[in-house]
Amino acid sequence: MVGLGLLLTAVPVQALPECEVPAGLEAKDQIHYCMIHTFRTACLAGKGYDMAKENWTVMQTDYEACTIDGCDQLFEQIGALSEALFLEACNIALSDRR
């Protein structure tokens, strides 16, 4: 959780889009899902995207790269990702089929 606090100081809080957790994740995975969301948002802001807009859009390749970076950062912090969390947040191939 320390990493999340540090990350929030690096990203303007008003620019963070709300984290919408998919149904079916356990409480711990819900928290981790939102951490990945925060890491991804910081990454996209670092690439120059303005997420203060209500209807912001990003290039899919940037979104996917930042998602992978967020999953990697969380993995480094906690040491493992549950299968459910990986499938919902980190498996880019699955998200292309939705």
C-alpha positions in Angstrom: 0.0 0.0 0.0 3.0 2.3 0.5 3.6 2.2 -3.3 0.0 3.3 -3.9 0.4 6.2 -1.6 3.6 7.3 -3.3 2.0 6.9 -6.7 -1.0 9.0 -5.8 1.3 11.9 -4.9 2.8 11.7 -8.4 -0.5 11.8 -10.2 -3.0 14.7 -9.7 -5.8 13.2 -7.7 -8.5 15.0 -9.6 -7.3 13.4 -12.9 -7.7 9.8 -11.7 -10.6 8.1 -13.5 -12.7 6.1 -11.1 -11.7 2.5 -10.6 -14.5 0.2 -11.7 -13.8 -3.2 -10.4 -15.3 -6.1 -12.4 -17.7 -8.4 -10.5 -16.5 -11.6 -9.1 -13.1 -10.5 -7.7 -12.4 -11.2 -4.0 -11.8 -8.2 -1.7 -8.0 -8.4 -1.9 -8.1 -8.7 -5.7 -10.4 -5.7 -5.8 -7.8 -3.6 -4.0 -5.1 -5.0 -6.3 -7.2 -4.3 -9.4 -7.5 -0.7 -8.4 -3.7 -0.5 -7.7 -3.1 -1.7 -11.3 -5.6 0.9 -12.5 -3.7 3.6 -10.6 -0.4 2.5 -12.0 -1.8 2.4 -15.5 -3.3 5.9 -15.0 0.0 7.3 -13.9 1.7 5.7 -16.8 -0.7 7.2 -19.3 -0.4 10.6 -17.7 3.4 10.2 -18.1 2.8 9.6 -21.8 1.0 12.9 -22.0 -2.6 11.9 -21.9 -5.0 14.4 -20.3 -7.3 12.3 -18.2 -8.9 15.3 -16.6 -11.3 15.3 -19.5 -14.6 13.4 -19.0 -14.3 11.4 -22.2 -10.6 10.8 -22.5 -9.3 8.4 -25.1 -5.9 6.7 -25.5 -4.2 4.7 -28.1 -4.8 0.9 -27.5 -1.1 0.2 -27.7 -0.3 2.8 -25.0 -3.2 1.5 -22.8 -2.0 -2.1 -23.1 1.7 -1.2 -22.4 0.7 0.8 -19.3 -1.6 -2.1 -18.2 1.3 -4.5 -18.5 3.6 -2.1 -16.6 1.0 -1.8 -13.9 0.7 -5.5 -13.5 4.5 -5.8 -13.4 4.7 -3.1 -10.7 2.0 -4.8 -8.6 3.7 -8.2 -9.0 7.0 -6.7 -7.8 5.3 -5.3 -4.8 3.2 -8.3 -3.7 5.2 -11.2 -5.3 2.2 -13.0 -6.9 -1.1 -12.3 -8.7 -4.1 -14.5 -8.3 -5.4 -16.2 -11.4 -8.6 -14.2 -11.3 -6.8 -10.9 -11.0 -4.5 -11.8 -13.9 -7.4 -12.8 -16.1 -9.4 -9.6 -15.3 -6.6 -7.0 -15.3 -3.4 -8.3 -16.9 -4.4 -10.7 -19.7 -4.4 -8.3 -22.7 -5.2 -11.0 -25.2 -8.5 -11.7 -23.4 -9.5 -8.0 -23.3 -9.3 -7.8 -27.1 -12.1 -10.4 -27.3 -14.6 -8.6 -25.1 
